[in-house]
Amino acid sequence: MRDATPTASHYVDGAYLEDAEGAAIEVIYPATGARIATVHSASGQVVEAALAAATRAQPAWAALPGVERGRVLRRAADILRARNRELSELETLDTGKPLSETLVADATSAADALEYFGGLAAAITGEHIPLADGDFVYTRREALGVCVGIGAWNYPTQIAAWKAAPALACGNTMVFKPSETTPLCALKLAEILTEAGAPPGVFNVVNGLGDVGAALVADGRVAKVSLTGSVPTGRKVYAAAAQGMKHATMELGGKSPLVIFDDADLESAISAAINGNFYSTGQICSNGTRVFVQSGIKEAFLERLAERTANATLGDPLDEATTLGPMVSAAQLEIVLDYVARGRAEGARLVTGGARVEREGFWIEPTVFADVTDDMTIAREEIFGPVMTVLDFETEDEALARANATEYGLAAGVFTADLTRAHRMAAGFEAGTTWINTYNLTPVEAPFGGSKMSGVGRENSAAAIAHWSELKSVYVSLNPTEAPF
Ligand code: NAD
């Protein structure tokens, strides 16, 4: 296995920065369990250097015309696309996700975000509000300042870019902390932004564990924090941000429903269930892990699902023929195996999978449970692995009520040939993103984010601009100012 050690552990003020003082973080290739790199957690000095660089760089970056900031982002998009294979291989080494996925879903998705917000940068404007007697107000949409991004381990390139692209388009600068499990990919984004013309300090990456993230969030120079992570971490980060009255975006976990009516196109619905549970080995926040199947098609659904799941190709993730990779880490594998054991113990019927795959690395079979009831642990808690739970239902009202009976609200999907019912369900779902007759598509053009415990704020689309900027009102009077005395 090749050594994937980066030039240095951090990227600060336009250059790689090493800091051997920080605790070593071993980067493990999930497909083999072998160590492929070591980086060092950021010491206080590195955190300070990154925040100082971002603070220094911000006024001049914000003062550039939007069209110039946008040009940098669009150039970065082109570089990402040109280097897609190399970046995809690194993403595969960092996460274990198969190259068949990373070639189309990671650097390419990051490039989409940079291209989209690069194009939008010059169109970030205020408005004119006419008042009585010729007075008026105009608004200026201004940058927030120094922003902090904190990432999860499932999409290290995409998460960094989904935060950096709109943040930088608005004139902010950023210090980004990747997950300690996948510290490699965001460094490449920083390197590429520099190559594309971003001035030093505009986008910085510091690696480290939760304490480094907490130090960034607590710093008085930071105006906003955007976290992609779990609900427990979200609670802590949101609370810490509140201490400084900072802006916050929380992209958190889910236990999303996928409701399949008996008039649905069965093969498409099964494709959606497979994509929404096994893509990225189930490590996707918006996965439709509670699959509600109307009782008339239940057995046909399960039979065909089991047949198709048997076609998953587990193998070397760097081989493009592989369609299912390992779990990201030994710890995550243990969590998932524990949920499988609980599913069995609580009486769910194991349709397929359920076992660890006996080979080096962190492998588990794609797993389907049927006859799952709403109260079972596997139907309530986010598993974050390739474990699908299939629940039966009879009526639309029942399906909607049960789909919504969760503290989460990230996403939801419905499959039906009845258009009216499809839109009724989409309107009734308590979720930030919903799909009709498809699942898990998250184009940059559409807002993405959660409701309820799944988070606050939105990423992607023009809606993201509101979360990376603030409005200033300027009242202009054309009349004499009067006073009572
Ligand atoms: P996690 O919550 O354990 O960690 C997320 C990040 O927060 C890491 O970088 C971690 O170092 C950092 N962190 C931990 N404690 C912190 C603290 N006190 N202050 C500041 N930062 C801290 O999440 P994970 O295990 O890396 O990722 C999996 C979770 O992320 C799942 O729940 C998944 O659903 C969620 N997720 C959500 C989305 C989304 O867009 N909604 C996308 C991907 C993953």
Residues whose N, C-alpha, C, O or C-beta is under 5 A from the ligand:
A	BS01	NAD	I150 G151 A152 W153 K177 P178 S179 E180 G208 L209 G210 G213 A214 T228 G229 S230 V231 T233 K236 V237 E251 L252 G253 G254 C285 S454
